[in-house]
Amino acid sequence: MPKKNFVLIIDDDPYICNILKKYLEQNGFAVEITYKGCSAKDLITRNAYDIILCDYRLPDHDGMNILRHAKSVNPSVPVVIMTAYAEISKAVELIKSGAFDYIVKPLQPEMVLGVIGQALGRKKNSVNGGTFTEDFIQGSSDEMLEVMQHVGIVGPTDITVMIEGETGAGKEYIARAIHHSSNRRKKYFVAVDCGAIPGELANSVLFGHVKGSFTGAVNDKTGYFQEAKGGTLFLDEVGNLSYENQVKILRALQEKTVTRIGDNKSQKVDVRLIAAANESLVKKVEAGEFREDLYHRLNEFKIQVPPLRNRKEDIIEFAGRFIDQANKAFSKNVQGFDNDAREVLLKYDWPGNIRELQNVIKRAVLLCGGEVIEPGLLPDEIKQYVTANRNRFGSEGFSTEFTDLKSATYINEKELIKNALEKTNNNKSRASRLLGIDRKTLYNKIRLYNLGE
């Protein structure tokens, strides 16, 4: 009989804890609950949890405090933050610090189960055989087409790549795309969140240690550099590494060897390194917080991932794919959005980028009782933002940046369809998603405007 995954739920609301506990136990999990941060810390220290669900606001601690403690005990344990939508900026900050994801209250048990599944799958497959996930969505904006062109150019080489972009913009997906297009794609892709590794453990986590080399080293440990041998090592939020570990990574890149803690022999490693940061490392270099020589070694080729707000035409394409994923997860049959909901999605600034969009769509699909998502299914904070910023948009309420067909009735349909077909290399499925219409409607309009088949 397979071992049950062990979940810790931390929330000061007994009703939420008990509902989640009952639901997760019905789905095969072992669950422990606690209502305070101090008891949660004690439990985390004493027990090996597979995943932790933690409310952002607790009577005696906040989510950041619990996250840091959990990562100091076990750097690989996924921590999911439960938060009110009004605290979205705090949730994004927690993800920068190593949280796996966040779930917006009021909680839907099915969504919680989905996030847990993703977290446990990520933990299990952080070292994988190099297969490229079907979840990857490229987007059709000019900005993302340029990014993917760069991926195609640099992928087959062994050049070290630096990926910069905001939290949630898709930096790891781009790193995986580079690995998939390389000669190392049949080897391991190892993703490491440097922001989630406590400074005192980073040396061991990255390079390994031998038994007895320090207190708590009860067994030999293989570091991430060795685990990625022959493949790709992705160092996310590399700017959080300590000066000491920056030196060791530089040496590993230059000499292609690593030395475990307590070992007097170095080991050869053959890895392709990709690094990522959510802010420019140049500022850290200027402030003396990041070694300039390591920066230049990592920055042999830079890829800048644009935030979602700067590629509005990708929003509907991403949202459509997220609907498909949520339909599959929740056994739903949602087909799309009405015009008003689509308008709200296009006008919102998405500070949490793709990750936030995915969470919003999953929640909307879960709550949707029909086939079309309406504005009432979107978080109030998003609708309030759009209402408060209407003066940023045109007289009809739409930005001239928007390319969604149904939302841009004042723009020439023929030109929009023509541009969408050009951007997607005449791929009708992608063009219809980009325009926010179904394939049948697209084919009818292609014939109407004599744009060819």
ABEGO torsion letter per residue (X at the ends): XBBBBBBBBBBABAAAAAAAAAAAAAAGBBBBBBABAAAAAAAAAABBBABBBBBABBAABBAAAAAAAAAAABAABBBBBBBBAAAAAAAAAAAAAGBABBBBOBBBAAAAAAAAAAAAAAAAAABBAGBBBAABBAEABAAAAAAAAAAAAAAABABBBBBBEBBGAGAAAAAAAAAAABAAAABBBBBBBAAABBAAAAAAAAAEBBBGABBGBABBBBBAAAAABGBBBBBBGAAABBAAAAAAAAAAAAAGBBBBBGBABBBBBBBBBBBBBABBAAAAAAAGABBAAAAAAAAABBBBBBBAAABAAAAAAAAAAAAAAAAAAAGBABAEBBAAAAAAAAABAGAAEAAAAAAAAAAAAAABABABBBAAABBAAAAAAAAAAAAABBAAGBBAABABAAABAABBAAAAAAAAAAAAGGBAAAAAAAAGBBAAAAAAAAAAAGAEX
